[in-house]
Amino acid sequence: MFYPSDPAELRAMVRQMLAEAGADPAPADEAVPRALIVPHAGFVYSGPVAAEAYRLLAPAADRIRRVVLLGPSHRVPFRGLAVPQADALITPLGAVEVDAGLKSRALRLGVAGEADLAHAHEHCLEVQLPFLQALLPEFTVLPVVVGEATDRSVLDLLEALPLEETDTLLLVSSDLSHYHPYAEARRLDADTVDEILSLSPESLTGERACGYKAIRGLLLWARGHGMSARLVDLRNSGDTAGGRDQVVGYASIAFD
């Protein structure tokens, strides 16, 4: 539903988006992010915006071995944070192993529970995998779907994981505003980005970003670790592949 099912077509599509994003090379001294916020719509809509963030990982592609993925539950209501029981996630580009060590740690510390149902039809994490598969030679993932959860519970998960290690990347999957006219969406999304860049989670709601719970926890974690945020790209579906009567906003934001 969100990208081609044919492996060759999908691989070519991802590589093209990454190549187009890298048409203007990043400065040589630009830091490889420790964390990213990336969008999760169909690739024709949000893929170019996501690619602008993923291209920043290229200098560290051989170093990044673990990816922690957080995103909102769109279909299954539940309390807390859920990791899958499954041992791997499969896309047309192949299987990605679920990191057994990170999952065991999260379960042992009680900061997440197991729930395959929360993952079964959830797109927000799956759509990130083809980009990672195209970029990283070898990696595992800890996929976490965020249900009805507090900022503190998301922060507790992040603090429980070895995110300070340079081989571990944190990704939060979220779109921004939904189904506003183009000009209104641009204004709303610009305000949301300003709040994120200031590491101010308090006023962020689901009307501004579907992944707001994960983002709020990320901002608390970033603030506690003395990190800063920078905008990589901000567009909406009216800029990429859709009309402008009702658009969905997309941002890529890096944390260093």
N, C-alpha and C positions, 0 to 999 in steps of 0.2 A: 504493500500500500504506500510505502514511503520512499522506496528506491527500487531500481530494477532487480528482478530475481535472477537474471542471467549474470554469472560471475564476471565474464569478460566485459559486459556492458557496464556493470556496476563499478568494476575496477577502473575502467576508462573514464567514467563520469567523475569519480572521486579524484583521480589524478589530474583531470582537466581543471576541476575547481581549485585544487591546490596549486596548479601551475599558474592559473589566472590570478590567484591571491598573491603568489610570489612574483608577479610581474614587476612590482616595485619592491626590490629586496629590502629586508629589515636592516637597520643600521648594525654595523659589526659589533658594537658594544651593547646592543639591546639584550636584556636579560632573558633567559629562558624562564617562563612563568613557573611558579610553584603550584598555582591553581588557575583554573579557567572557568568562566561562565560561558556556555555555548547554547545556541537554540536547538530545537528538536522537531521542526516541521518536516514536511516532505522535502526532499533534497532540492527540487526545482525552486522551492520557496526560500528555505533558510540555509541550504547548503553553501552558497557563496559566502554568507556571513560567518558560518562555522569555520569554513576553510581559512578565513583570515586569521582566526585564532590558532587553528591547528598548525599552520605553517610556522608559527613561532617555536614549535617543538622540534623542528628539523635538526637544529644543532645538537640536541640532546637525545636524538632518536636511539642511539646505541646504548644510552645510559638508563633510560626510563624502562623499568621492568615490571612495575606494578601501577595500576590505575584504579583509584577509588572513584566510583561513579555514583552520584546522588541525583535523584530527580523525583518529581511528584507523581502520586498515583492518580491517574486519570479515570480509571474504570472500577477499581475495587476499594470501597471504604474500609479502613481499618485504623487502629490506634498504634502509634509507634513507628518503628523503622523495620523494614523487612529485607532480609537477604534470601536468596533462593536456596532450596535444597539441592538443586542441580549442580553437577560438577563442571559444566561447561555451557557456554552460550554459542549458538550456531547462527552464522549469517551465510549468504551465498559465497563469501570469501573464505569460509572455513570456521573451525571451532576455536573459541577463546576460552581458556581454562579459567574457572573461578578460583581465586587465590585461597587455598585451603587454610593457610596460616592466618591470614587476615580475618577470614570468616570465623574461624575457631576463636580467635581473640575477641572479636565483637560479641559472639555468643557467650563466651565464658565470662566476660565482664558485664553482660546484661544490657548492652547498649543497643542491641538489635535482636530480632527474633527471626525464625525461618518461616517463610510463607511463599510457596511457589505460585499460589493463585494471584498474588499481587504482581508477579512478574510475567505471568503467562501471556497476557495480551497488552502489556505495557510497552509503548513505543519509545518513551523519552530516553531510555538508556540504550536500547538496541540501536537506534539510529546513529549513535556515536561510534559504534564498533567499526564500521567500514573505514572511517577516517583513521582510526587507530591502527587497523590492520594494514592500511596502505603506508603508514608512516613508521611504525615500530617493528623492528625485526622479530622481537620476542617479548611477550608481556602476558601478565595475568591481570584479572580484574576482580574487584569487589563491587558488585552491583547492589545498590541500596535504594529501595523505593521508600519514599517518605510519605507516610499517611498523616493522620491527625497527631501531630507531634509538636512539642514545645521547642522554642529556640534552644533551651538548655539541653534537651535530649539530643538534638543534632550536634550541638557543641560537645557534649559528652562523647559521642561517637568519634568525632574528629580528634579530640584530645586522646582518645584511646588508641588511635592508629599511629604508625610511625611516619607521619607526614613530613617530619623534618628531614627525613633521609632523601638524598638527591635522586634515588632511583624510583621514588614514589610520586605520582602526580594525582592531584585532586581535580575532578571535573564535576561541576554542577550544571545540570541540564534544565534550561528554562526558556520559554518564550516570554515576551512582554505583554503589552495590552492586546486585547482581542476585540475585533469587529467594530472598531470606531472608524469614522471617516479619516482619510489620509492626513489632513492637516491636524486634526485633533489628536490622532495617534502619535504624530511626531512630537507634539507638545507634551503629551503624557509620558511618552517614552524618554524624552530628554530629561524630564523631571526625575523619573525613576533612576536613570543612569547617574544623575547628579547625586542622588541619595546613596547609591551603591558606591560611587567613587569616594564619597565622604565617609564610608564605612558606618553609615547610620541606618541600622535595620529597623528602627522602631516604627516608622510609618509605612513600611512596605507591606502591601496587602495582596490578596489574590487577584484583585482587579488590575493591579499593575504588573504582576508576574505570576504565572501559574506555579512556578517553582519557588514561591516566596519563602516557604518554610525552610527549605534547604539553603536558600540564599541568606536568610537571616542568620542561620547558624554559621555559615561560612564567614559572614562579615564579623561576627563576634570572635570567631577563631582568628581571622586576619588581624583584627584590632588587637587582640591579646598577644599576638606574636610580632607586633611592630611592622606589619606589612603595609604596602600601599597598593592601590588599584589604578589601572589605566584602561581607558576605552580603546578597543582595537577596531571595532566596526559597529555601526548602528544604522539599520535600515528596516524596512518592513516589506510585506508581501507586495505592496504597490510599487516598490522599487525593483523587485526581482521577477515575479512571474504572475502577478494577479492584478485585478482591477483596484480602483482606489475608493470605492464606495464604503467597503468594510475591509479593513486590513488587520494583519497580525504583526506585532512588532518583534524584532530580533536584534539582540546585541551580543557581541563577543567582548568579554572583559577579562583582562589578565591581572593576576596578583603576584607581586614579587616580594 
